[in-house]
Amino acid sequence: MRALAAIWLLALLALAGPVRACAPVLERAIWTWEPESYAMLQSEAEADAAIAFLHAKGIQVVYLYADAYQGRNLIVEQPQLYRRLIKRFRKADIYTYALLGSAYLHTERYVLPSHRKEALAMVQRIFDYNARAAQEERFDGVNLDIEPHVLPQWGSQRQALLTGFLDLSRDIMAAKRQSGQAMSVGPAIPFWLDGIPLEWQGKRKPASEHVQDIYDYVALMDYRDHALGPDGIVSHGADEIAYAKAIGRTVWLGVETLPNDLKKVSFEHLREADMERELALAKRSFEDNSAFGGFVIHHYGQYQRWLKGVK
């Protein structure tokens, strides 16, 4: 009977197709912006250094910038560079998400109807890239950085801008379904979005819940330098994680290392050991919750600079 069971198991595995061997439990991701992403794409030495650094810091997911920068758009002009780098990451058990949206392109404007086509074209390029790439060269997901609150009219037109963001989000996910891609797609959103009630498609609820209803996951910009207390990482992420569990979604908690005038926003003024202590406390609060994905660090270049500047 054991021999027969083994035969059936092998048959089922064969039918299931190839899988990534020893896939790691994902607990750390990192935003990687234009200069560092383009450097990794164009230099094998930079890619080698990145892989070594990511392994050393236990980071298993790279949000790799995949749009235009300084007059070039490598995902269009030289997609073979993405194929090569993603394949190398995959061999190193590192997952790759296409990071879309940037200050360089002023993608906060993409929530406006006049920029809808640009936004959809940006995402469609990733779907098209994946459709043409071999399995080991494909993006595992997409992370969107489209932040309407950056627009100057946010103070007076907040509801309209958030409605535009939700309409765009709906169209992005429709394009994903149309493409047939199975990749995970989600945006970076601020933690305070759960405090803004919004009516959309006949339902009134916190804006964050509308966003979570649409996407596969969210990366919550949960920018605080401490885990516990009423103004900490845990408190600000609790509602989103509870809602994600109720609807079968995932939340990643973003943390900051860039300098900020409000010290509590970033770990920049602290040591690496301080950040690790606080993240361990936050993880302990959520690790039994299936909706908790892990932590996302902002961002690759600054994180490295910060680490070099601390003892």
VEXDREN-2710 file (C-alpha; in Angstrom, 1 decimal):
% VEXDREN-2710
k/r/px/py/pz
1/MET/0.0/0.0/0.0
2/ARG/2.9/2.4/0.8
3/ALA/4.4/1.7/-2.6
4/LEU/1.1/2.4/-4.3
5/ALA/0.6/5.6/-2.3
6/ALA/4.1/6.8/-3.4
7/ILE/3.3/6.1/-7.0
8/TRP/0.1/8.1/-6.8
9/LEU/1.9/11.0/-5.0
10/LEU/4.5/11.1/-7.8
11/ALA/1.8/11.1/-10.4
12/LEU/0.0/14.0/-8.7
13/LEU/3.2/16.0/-8.5
14/ALA/3.9/15.4/-12.2
15/LEU/0.4/16.7/-13.1
16/ALA/0.9/19.7/-10.9
17/GLY/3.8/20.8/-13.0
18/PRO/7.1/22.4/-11.9
19/VAL/7.3/24.3/-8.6
20/ARG/10.0/26.3/-7.0
21/ALA/12.0/24.0/-4.8
22/CYS/12.2/24.9/-1.1
23/ALA/10.2/28.1/-1.5
24/PRO/11.0/30.3/1.5
25/VAL/8.5/31.6/4.0
26/LEU/8.2/35.2/2.8
27/GLU/8.7/37.7/5.7
28/ARG/10.8/40.5/4.2
29/ALA/10.5/42.6/1.0
30/ILE/12.1/45.8/-0.1
31/TRP/11.2/48.7/-2.4
32/THR/13.9/49.2/-5.0
33/TRP/13.7/52.4/-6.9
34/GLU/15.0/53.6/-10.2
35/PRO/18.7/54.0/-9.8
36/GLU/19.3/50.8/-7.9
37/SER/17.0/48.8/-10.1
38/TYR/18.5/50.0/-13.3
39/ALA/22.0/49.3/-11.9
40/MET/21.1/45.7/-11.1
41/LEU/19.6/45.3/-14.6
42/GLN/22.6/46.6/-16.4
43/SER/25.5/45.2/-14.3
44/GLU/26.0/41.6/-13.3
45/ALA/28.3/42.8/-10.5
46/GLU/25.5/45.0/-9.1
47/ALA/23.2/42.0/-9.3
48/ASP/25.6/39.7/-7.5
49/ALA/26.1/42.3/-4.8
50/ALA/22.3/42.7/-4.5
51/ILE/21.7/39.0/-4.1
52/ALA/24.4/38.7/-1.4
53/PHE/23.0/41.7/0.5
54/LEU/19.4/40.4/0.3
55/HIS/20.4/37.0/1.5
56/ALA/22.4/38.6/4.4
57/LYS/19.4/40.6/5.5
58/GLY/16.8/37.8/5.0
59/ILE/14.9/39.7/2.3
60/GLN/13.0/37.3/0.0
61/VAL/11.0/39.7/-2.2
62/VAL/12.3/42.6/-4.3
63/TYR/10.0/45.2/-5.6
64/LEU/12.0/46.0/-8.7
65/TYR/11.3/49.2/-10.6
66/ALA/9.9/48.4/-14.1
67/ASP/9.1/51.7/-15.9
68/ALA/10.7/54.7/-17.5
69/TYR/13.7/56.5/-15.9
70/GLN/15.9/59.3/-17.3
71/GLY/14.5/59.0/-20.8
72/ARG/14.7/55.2/-21.0
73/ASN/12.3/52.4/-20.4
74/LEU/14.2/49.1/-20.1
75/ILE/11.1/46.9/-19.8
76/VAL/10.2/48.0/-23.3
77/GLU/13.6/48.6/-24.9
78/GLN/15.6/45.8/-23.3
79/PRO/13.3/43.3/-21.7
80/GLN/16.1/40.7/-21.9
81/LEU/17.7/42.5/-19.0
82/TYR/14.7/41.9/-16.8
83/ARG/14.5/38.3/-18.0
84/ARG/18.2/37.8/-17.0
85/LEU/17.9/39.5/-13.6
86/ILE/14.6/37.8/-12.6
87/LYS/16.0/34.4/-13.6
88/ARG/19.0/35.1/-11.4
89/PHE/16.8/36.2/-8.5
90/ARG/14.7/33.1/-8.9
91/LYS/17.7/30.8/-8.8
92/ALA/18.6/32.5/-5.5
93/ASP/15.1/31.9/-4.1
94/ILE/14.2/35.6/-4.3
95/TYR/10.8/36.7/-5.7
96/THR/10.4/39.7/-7.9
97/TYR/7.5/42.1/-8.1
98/ALA/7.3/44.9/-10.7
99/LEU/7.4/48.2/-8.9
100/LEU/5.3/50.7/-10.8
101/GLY/4.8/54.3/-10.1
102/SER/7.4/56.9/-9.1
103/ALA/8.0/60.5/-8.2
104/TYR/10.1/60.8/-11.4
105/LEU/7.0/60.2/-13.6
106/HIS/4.6/62.0/-11.2
107/THR/2.4/59.0/-11.1
108/GLU/0.2/60.5/-8.4
109/ARG/-1.6/62.1/-11.5
110/TYR/-2.6/58.6/-12.7
111/VAL/-5.7/58.8/-10.5
112/LEU/-7.0/61.6/-12.7
113/PRO/-9.2/60.6/-15.7
114/SER/-6.9/62.4/-18.1
115/HIS/-4.0/60.1/-17.1
116/ARG/-6.0/56.8/-17.0
117/LYS/-4.6/55.5/-20.3
118/GLU/-1.0/56.1/-19.1
119/ALA/-1.6/54.2/-15.9
120/LEU/-3.2/51.2/-17.7
121/ALA/-0.5/51.1/-20.3
122/MET/2.1/51.0/-17.5
123/VAL/0.5/47.9/-16.0
124/GLN/-0.3/46.3/-19.3
125/ARG/3.4/46.4/-20.2
126/ILE/4.1/44.1/-17.3
127/PHE/1.3/41.7/-18.2
128/ASP/2.6/41.6/-21.8
129/TYR/6.2/41.1/-20.6
130/ASN/5.1/38.1/-18.5
131/ALA/3.1/36.6/-21.3
132/ARG/6.2/36.6/-23.5
133/ALA/8.7/35.5/-20.9
134/ALA/9.6/31.9/-19.8
135/GLN/8.3/30.8/-16.5
136/GLU/11.5/31.4/-14.6
137/GLU/11.8/34.9/-16.1
138/ARG/8.4/36.2/-15.1
139/PHE/7.5/38.7/-12.4
140/ASP/5.8/37.1/-9.4
141/GLY/3.6/40.1/-8.7
142/VAL/3.1/43.9/-9.1
143/ASN/3.4/46.6/-6.5
144/LEU/1.8/50.0/-7.4
145/ASP/3.0/53.3/-5.9
146/ILE/0.2/55.7/-7.0
147/GLU/-0.4/58.1/-4.1
148/PRO/-3.2/60.6/-4.7
149/HIS/-2.5/62.4/-1.4
150/VAL/0.6/63.8/-3.0
151/LEU/-1.4/65.9/-5.4
152/PRO/-1.8/69.6/-4.4
153/GLN/-5.6/69.4/-4.7
154/TRP/-5.8/66.6/-2.1
155/GLY/-7.0/69.0/0.7
156/SER/-10.0/70.2/-1.3
157/GLN/-10.8/67.2/-3.5
158/ARG/-9.9/64.2/-1.4
159/GLN/-13.1/62.2/-2.0
160/ALA/-12.9/62.7/-5.8
161/LEU/-9.3/61.7/-5.9
162/LEU/-9.9/58.6/-3.9
163/THR/-12.8/57.7/-6.1
164/GLY/-10.5/58.1/-9.1
165/PHE/-8.0/55.8/-7.4
166/LEU/-10.6/53.1/-6.8
167/ASP/-11.9/53.4/-10.4
168/LEU/-8.3/53.0/-11.7
169/SER/-7.7/50.1/-9.4
170/ARG/-10.9/48.4/-10.6
171/ASP/-9.7/48.8/-14.2
172/ILE/-6.2/47.5/-13.4
173/MET/-7.5/44.3/-11.9
174/ALA/-9.9/43.9/-14.9
175/ALA/-6.8/44.2/-17.2
176/LYS/-5.1/41.6/-15.0
177/ARG/-8.0/39.1/-15.4
178/GLN/-8.1/39.8/-19.1
179/SER/-4.4/39.1/-19.5
180/GLY/-4.8/35.7/-17.8
181/GLN/-1.9/36.4/-15.5
182/ALA/-1.9/34.8/-12.0
183/MET/0.5/37.3/-10.5
184/SER/-0.4/39.0/-7.2
185/VAL/-1.2/42.7/-7.6
186/GLY/-1.4/45.3/-4.9
187/PRO/-0.7/48.9/-4.0
188/ALA/1.2/50.8/-1.3
189/ILE/-1.3/52.7/0.8
190/PRO/-0.9/54.9/3.9
191/PHE/-2.1/53.5/7.2
192/TRP/-4.4/56.4/7.8
193/LEU/-6.6/55.5/4.8
194/ASP/-8.8/53.5/7.2
195/GLY/-9.9/56.7/8.8
196/ILE/-11.5/58.1/5.6
197/PRO/-15.1/56.9/5.0
198/LEU/-16.0/56.8/1.3
199/GLU/-19.0/55.7/-0.8
200/TRP/-18.1/53.8/-3.9
201/GLN/-20.3/51.6/-6.0
202/GLY/-23.1/51.9/-3.6
203/LYS/-21.2/50.9/-0.5
204/ARG/-19.9/53.2/2.3
205/LYS/-16.9/52.0/4.2
206/PRO/-13.3/53.0/5.0
207/ALA/-11.3/53.8/1.9
208/SER/-8.8/51.2/2.9
209/GLU/-11.4/48.5/2.8
210/HIS/-12.5/49.4/-0.7
211/VAL/-8.9/49.1/-1.8
212/GLN/-8.5/45.8/-0.1
213/ASP/-11.7/44.5/-1.7
214/ILE/-10.2/45.2/-5.1
215/TYR/-6.6/44.0/-4.9
216/ASP/-4.8/40.8/-4.0
217/TYR/-2.8/42.4/-1.2
218/VAL/-1.8/45.8/0.1
219/ALA/1.6/47.1/1.3
220/LEU/0.7/49.3/4.2
221/MET/3.0/52.3/4.7
222/ASP/3.0/51.8/8.4
223/TYR/5.7/54.3/9.1
224/ARG/6.5/54.3/12.7
225/ASP/9.7/53.7/14.7
226/HIS/8.1/51.5/17.4
227/ALA/5.8/48.5/17.4
228/LEU/3.5/49.0/20.4
229/GLY/1.3/51.7/21.8
230/PRO/-1.6/53.7/20.3
231/ASP/0.7/55.3/17.7
232/GLY/2.7/52.2/16.8
233/ILE/3.1/49.8/13.9
234/VAL/0.8/47.2/15.4
235/SER/-2.0/49.7/16.2
236/HIS/-1.9/51.3/12.8
237/GLY/-1.9/48.0/11.0
238/ALA/-4.4/46.1/13.1
239/ASP/-7.6/47.1/11.2
240/GLU/-6.2/46.4/7.8
241/ILE/-4.9/43.0/8.8
242/ALA/-8.2/42.1/10.5
243/TYR/-10.1/43.1/7.4
244/ALA/-7.7/41.2/5.2
245/LYS/-8.3/38.1/7.2
246/ALA/-12.0/38.4/6.9
247/ILE/-11.9/38.7/3.1
248/GLY/-9.0/36.4/2.3
249/ARG/-6.3/39.0/1.5
250/THR/-2.8/39.8/2.7
251/VAL/-1.2/42.8/4.3
252/TRP/2.5/43.6/4.3
253/LEU/3.6/46.3/6.7
254/GLY/6.0/48.9/5.3
255/VAL/8.7/50.5/7.5
256/GLU/10.8/53.6/6.7
257/THR/14.6/54.2/6.9
258/LEU/14.6/57.6/5.1
259/PRO/15.2/60.7/7.3
260/ASN/12.0/62.5/8.4
261/ASP/11.3/65.7/10.3
262/LEU/9.0/63.6/12.5
263/LYS/11.4/61.2/14.1
264/LYS/8.7/58.6/14.9
265/VAL/8.0/58.1/11.2
266/SER/11.4/56.5/10.5
267/PHE/14.0/54.2/12.0
268/GLU/16.7/56.4/10.5
269/HIS/17.6/58.0/13.8
270/LEU/17.9/54.5/15.5
271/ARG/20.2/51.5/15.1
272/GLU/19.5/48.3/13.2
273/ALA/19.2/46.4/16.4
274/ASP/16.4/48.8/17.4
275/MET/14.5/48.2/14.2
276/GLU/14.9/44.5/14.5
277/ARG/13.6/44.5/18.1
278/GLU/10.5/46.5/17.1
279/LEU/9.8/44.4/14.0
280/ALA/10.1/41.3/16.2
281/LEU/7.5/42.7/18.5
282/ALA/5.2/43.6/15.7
283/LYS/5.6/40.1/14.1
284/ARG/4.8/38.5/17.5
285/SER/1.5/40.4/17.5
286/PHE/0.5/39.2/14.0
287/GLU/2.4/36.0/13.3
288/ASP/-0.6/33.8/14.0
289/ASN/-2.8/35.8/11.6
290/SER/-2.9/34.3/8.1
291/ALA/-3.4/37.8/6.6
292/PHE/0.0/39.0/7.8
293/GLY/2.5/38.9/5.0
294/GLY/5.6/40.3/6.5
295/PHE/7.5/43.6/6.3
296/VAL/8.5/45.8/3.4
297/ILE/11.5/48.1/3.9
298/HIS/11.8/51.5/2.3
299/HIS/14.0/51.5/0.4
300/TYR/17.0/49.5/-1.0
301/GLY/19.5/52.4/-1.5
302/GLN/18.6/54.2/1.7
303/TYR/18.5/51.0/3.8
304/GLN/22.1/50.2/2.7
305/ARG/23.3/53.8/3.5
306/TRP/21.6/53.7/6.9
307/LEU/23.2/50.3/7.7
308/LYS/26.6/51.7/6.8
309/GLY/26.1/54.7/9.1
310/VAL/25.1/52.8/12.3
311/LYS/27.2/50.6/14.6
END
